[in-house]
């Protein structure tokens, strides 16, 4: 699951937080409630996750309950990969 978190961490830094200190973005940093992800950025993240990990994220999963931190995202992807 570390590989998932690392890939998501790198994507968020590259796409949404260029130039920011990588150490400031932790597994529990709030992404949606913290204002890093808005609706367009969340959609871009979902597309990345689906393409990178070969999963399908349902509309009800693309919100604060599943995508508000790198830890939550990694858990969601891991559970979907195990269910496949």
C-alpha atoms as one frame of an Amber mdcrd trajectory, in Angstrom:
protein
   0.000   0.000   0.000   3.044   2.233   0.391   3.445   2.340  -3.389  -0.124
   3.608  -3.748   0.396   6.359  -1.182   3.720   7.357  -2.780   2.200   7.579
  -6.270  -0.746   9.646  -5.005   1.565  11.891  -2.967   3.776  12.565  -6.000
   0.771  13.252  -8.248  -0.779  15.742  -5.831   2.515  17.574  -5.366   3.192
  17.694  -9.102  -0.300  18.669 -10.234  -1.747  20.739  -7.411   1.084  21.890
  -5.125   4.120  22.631  -7.304   6.967  24.109  -5.317   5.507  23.146  -1.934
   7.533  21.285   0.686   6.831  17.554   0.134   7.090  16.929   3.881   4.095
  19.188   4.504   1.835  16.794   2.576   1.289  13.834   4.881  -0.985  10.802
   4.734  -3.519  12.674   6.873  -3.362  16.151   5.294  -6.976  17.172   4.502
  -7.219  17.505   0.730 -10.865  18.424   0.126 -11.740  19.976   3.480  -8.347
  21.710   3.496  -8.980  23.371   0.143  -6.287  21.596  -1.868  -8.856  19.754
  -3.991 -11.869  21.502  -5.493 -14.375  19.736  -7.743 -12.244  19.993 -10.897
  -9.075  18.870  -9.142 -10.959  15.993  -7.521 -12.147  14.867 -10.944  -8.581
  15.065 -12.262  -7.405  12.982  -9.290 -10.123  10.381  -9.902  -9.099  10.046
 -13.572  -5.463   9.604 -12.504  -6.374   6.961  -9.919  -8.543   5.005 -12.349
  -5.893   5.034 -15.075  -2.899   4.411 -12.793  -4.397   1.610 -10.730  -6.916
   0.074 -13.151  -9.910   0.649 -10.888 -13.306   2.284 -11.217 -14.300   4.911
  -8.673 -18.053   5.301  -8.356 -19.620   8.760  -8.083 -20.563   8.220  -4.425
 -16.922   7.375  -3.643 -15.527  10.620  -5.110 -16.031  12.753  -2.022 -14.772
  13.624   1.422 -15.511  10.157   2.823 -12.940   8.495   0.529 -10.703  11.183
  -0.978  -9.963  13.684   1.805  -6.492  12.338   2.580  -3.791  10.273   0.952
  -4.410   7.621   3.604  -8.111   7.389   2.708  -7.268   7.268  -1.006  -4.738
   4.472  -0.483  -7.281   2.499   1.586  -9.932   2.910  -1.130  -7.602   1.799
  -3.916  -6.279  -1.127  -1.868  -9.798  -2.353  -1.092 -10.839  -2.074  -4.745
  -7.748  -3.956  -5.932  -8.355  -6.725  -3.398 -12.010  -7.009  -4.427 -11.102
  -7.344  -8.123
